[in-house]
Amino acid sequence: MRAPHRWGLSLPREHDDIGLVTTCGPAPRLSKTPIVPGHPAPKPGADGPDILTEIGLGDRIEALIEAGVVRVEGVAAG
């Protein structure tokens, strides 16, 4: 991660899947509280297999993906 500095309304950060992205920074600016960026959200669906396993559908993941019920590779743009 880059050295901390003062950010404006946008915040550049590294995304595991797509590289450097610019997102909205935190709106409140408190004089004695440093801005600490979190991690960018994963691609939509990336945690689908973990969630399906957690709710007891782990044995059906491949069938659900093939049927188009679940996406694990994000969503198509547009």
Helices and strands as residue ranges (DSSP letters): E 10-15, E 19-24, H 48-54, G 58-60, H 61-66
